Amino acid sequence: MIVLQSRNLDSAAEREAYDELCAYTLTHGDLTFIHQHVVDAWAAQHATPEGKPIGITFALAGLYLHVERQLTGRQVQLAHMRMAKQKRSWPTFVLPDERGAITAIDVMRAPEGEERDKAIHAWADSVWRAFSMNRPTLVKLLCEYGY
C-alpha cells in the first residue's frame, strides 16, 4: 500500500528518494528494465518551462507507452532511441500544476520487491494521468514513429 504524505516535489528528501529508487531499479536485474519508468515519472513530475522540450517529450512518451500501451521499460527505451535518431523540433506540452498524487518518497516507502515494483507502476500511472491533457499531441507525434 502506498501512503501519500510528501507534496514538496523540489525537496532534498524527494531527490534523495529518487536517487535511492534509481539505485534500487538499476541493480534490480529486471529484464523489463523498470528503471525507465522511474526516470520518465521523475522527469515529467519535475519538468519546468525552462527545460528542454526533448526531456518532457521523452518522459511523456515513455509514460504513455507504458501506461496505455503496456510497453516494458526496455521497449520504451527502444522507442526513445528510435525517436532520437531524427533531429526535429519537439512539441510544446502543458505542464499541469498537479503532477500526480504519488512521489518517489511514496514509492520508497513500499517494501522492496513486488510491492515496490507495483508502486513504481502506480507512480507512472499517477503522473501520466496528471499530464493526460497532452494525450492528443503525444499520440499524433508517436504515430510518426509507428506507435
N, C-alpha and C positions, 0 to 999 in steps of 0.2 A: 504494500500500500504506500502511496506517495503522500507525504504530509506537506502541504503548501504553507510556507512561512515567509520566505525571503522574497522581497519585491524590489530591492535595490540592485538593478542589473549592472551597475557600474562599481560595485563594492569590491574591495580586495578579497573578501570571503568568496564572492561569486567567481572571481578569477582563479582563486586557489582551488575551488571545487572543480572548475573546468580543467585545470592542469592535472588534478588527480584523476579525473574521469578520462582524460586523454591517456594517461599512463596506464590506467586500467584497460582501456579498449585496445591500445597498441600492443599490449602484452597478452591479449585475450586469446590469440591463436584461432580466432573465428574465421573460417573461410569466407563467410559472407561479408566480412570487413565492416562490422557495426560502427567502427570509428568514424566512417564517413558521415553517418547520421549525426554524430556528436558535433563534428566540425560544421555541418550545414545548419543545425539548430542554433549553435552558438553564433555563427556569422550573421544569420538573419536576426536573431534576437538582439544583437549588438550593433547592427548596421546604423550608420549615420548618413545624413545627406551629403557630407563631405567625402564619404568613402567612394572607392572606385566602383563604377557600375558593374563591372565583371564580378565583383565579390558578391553583391546581393543577387545578381542573376544566377550565378552558380549555386548559391545557397538555396534559393527558392526552387530552382530546377531540381536540385537534389531532394529537397523535401517533398515536392510534388511527385517526383518519380517514385519515391519510397512510399509515401502515404497513400497516394491514389492509384499508382500503377504497381505497387508491391515489388519494386526492384530492390535487390540487395544493395548493400553499400558498395560492393565490388562492381556491380552493374552500373550504379550511379557514378562511380569513379570513371568507368569507361565512357559513360555519356559525357562527363566533364572533359575528358581527353578529346573526344570527338568534336565537341563544341569549341575547344581551344585551338584546334587546327586551323581555323579560319579567322583571320582578323576581320573585325567588324565593329560597328558601334552597337552597344548594348542598350536595351530599352530602359526607360525610367520606371521605377516601381514606387507605389505608395508605401511609405513606412508608417504603419499604424502606431498610435501611442501605446496601446497594449500589445505586447509581443508574445503572448501565451501565458498561461497560468503556471506553467512548470519551468523551473530553472535548473541549472547544473547543480546547485545546492540540494534541491529536492531529489534529483536523481542519485546523488551521492549518499543520501540517507537510506536508500534501498540497499538491502544486503547484496553482497557480491553474488554473481551468478545469474540465474534465471530471472530473479526479481529485479535486479539492476538492469539487465538487458531489456526487460519489459518496460522499465521506467524510461530507458533511452528512447524506445519506440513511442511511448506516450508523450515524451518531451517533443519529439519531432512532429507528432500529430498536433500537439497543442500550438506549436509555433506556426506550422503550416496553416492551421485554421485561422490564426490571427492575421495572416497575410493573404487569406483566400480571395480578397477583393482583386488581387492581381492575377487570378487564375486565367482569365481570357488572354491577357498579354503573354503570359508564360506558355499556355497551350499553343498559341499561334507561333511563338518562337520555336518551341520544341518540335512542332510539325516540320519545320525546315530541316531538322536533323533526323527525321524518321521516328520520332517518339510520340 
